[in-house]
Amino acid sequence: MSRRSSGKPVCGKRLGLTQAAVAEAMGITRRAVIYYEQGARLIPKVVTLACKALEAERTA
């Protein structure tokens, strides 16, 4: 099930990354990151999982 964001960063702010850096790391466009953060589009489960993996990688 996908979830709708309510203006929260996809995961970059917690890691100190820009939207462009998050997009590049996850293989999506910066525009997609913006849509998810604004709540304009549902965040696909695969993006949520990629974010968790990115956070784990960066904090390990």
C-alpha positions, 0 to 999 in steps of 0.5 A: 500500500502506498502512502501520501506524504503531507509535506515531509521530506522523502528522506534527504533532510534527515541525512543532510541530502538535497532533493537532487542527491536523494533522487540520484541515489534512488534512481528517480527524478528530482521532480518525483521527490518534489511531488512526494514531498508536497503530497501531490503523488503517492509515495510508492512502496519501493521508494519508501524501501529505497529510502530506508536502505539509503538511511541504513547505508548512510548511518552504518 
